[in-house]
Amino acid sequence: MLPLILAAQFGLQNLGIHPAGMLCIGMMGLLLHFLPTFVAAMRGHQNAVAIFVLNLLLGWTVIGWVVALVWAFTAVERAG
């Protein structure tokens, strides 16, 4: 997110970064930030919504993001 903050403060032209490149960097940052949520959803985790909420509220901290990622990789209980 640092490139977005720098772009807002100094302008894209001063950084020498094309706006499309800045958009790509921002999208990659969002995908990385919500990686635990995507992992939980793809695995069909029973607590996927709770993992999303944790990721949304505390994912900006390193500890919150790691906890959400570890939780997303925990065992999935299958009904039946």
Phi and psi in degrees as a GROMACS rama.xvg file:
@    title "Ramachandran Plot"
@    xaxis  label "Phi"
@    yaxis  label "Psi"
@TYPE xy
-57.2495  -41.4616  LEU-2
-60.4818  -35.2531  PRO-3
-68.001  -38.9394  LEU-4
-66.3564  -43.4935  ILE-5
-63.5771  -39.4334  LEU-6
-64.7469  -39.3196  ALA-7
-66.7333  -35.4598  ALA-8
-81.3243  -42.0688  GLN-9
-109.226  -11.3963  PHE-10
89.5415  148.12  GLY-11
-66.7297  -37.2286  LEU-12
-65.8462  -35.1409  GLN-13
-68.9411  -25.4198  ASN-14
-86.7799  -15.2519  LEU-15
73.6078  24.1094  GLY-16
-110.518  131.379  ILE-17
-69.481  144.077  HIS-18
-56.5364  -35.5167  PRO-19
-66.6815  -36.1336  ALA-20
-65.9158  -39.3409  GLY-21
-64.4852  -38.6471  MET-22
-64.1055  -42.6125  LEU-23
-62.5289  -42.4468  CYS-24
-63.0676  -42.442  ILE-25
-64.3793  -41.5069  GLY-26
-66.541  -39.6803  MET-27
-64.8788  -37.0794  MET-28
-63.6311  -41.9508  GLY-29
-65.9562  -41.4967  LEU-30
-62.6806  -42.1857  LEU-31
-66.4142  -40.2295  LEU-32
-61.7492  -40.9851  HIS-33
-96.8337  18.8496  PHE-34
-55.0025  -44.6014  LEU-35
-59.226  -37.0849  PRO-36
-65.9163  -43.1603  THR-37
-65.1681  -40.1306  PHE-38
-62.7047  -46.1374  VAL-39
-62.6042  -42.0242  ALA-40
-67.5247  -41.1517  ALA-41
-68.5973  -31.5739  MET-42
-84.3279  -7.57176  ARG-43
69.4225  37.2741  GLY-44
-65.2098  137.123  HIS-45
-67.1222  -19.7126  GLN-46
-110.895  31.7978  ASN-47
-60.5355  -37.8872  ALA-48
-68.1572  -41.9476  VAL-49
-65.3319  -37.3229  ALA-50
-64.8615  -39.96  ILE-51
-61.1955  -45.0085  PHE-52
-63.4891  -44.4062  VAL-53
-60.7188  -44.0841  LEU-54
-64.0912  -39.2012  ASN-55
-68.23  -44.1641  LEU-56
-86.012  -36.15  LEU-57
-120.051  2.74918  LEU-58
-65.3438  -20.9498  GLY-59
-71.5155  -18.5802  TRP-60
-89.6937  148.899  THR-61
-64.3505  -41.3485  VAL-62
-64.4062  -45.1961  ILE-63
-61.8773  -38.937  GLY-64
-67.3893  -43.1688  TRP-65
-65.9915  -42.0218  VAL-66
-60.8437  -44.3068  VAL-67
-63.5071  -39.2435  ALA-68
-67.6226  -43.975  LEU-69
-63.551  -42.8803  VAL-70
-61.7016  -38.3936  TRP-71
-64.6097  -28.6221  ALA-72
-92.6475  0.93905  PHE-73
-69.9345  166.693  THR-74
-59.5615  140.305  ALA-75
-98.7778  125.527  VAL-76
-87.4873  121.583  GLU-77
-90.6581  136.702  ARG-78
-75.504  140.167  ALA-79
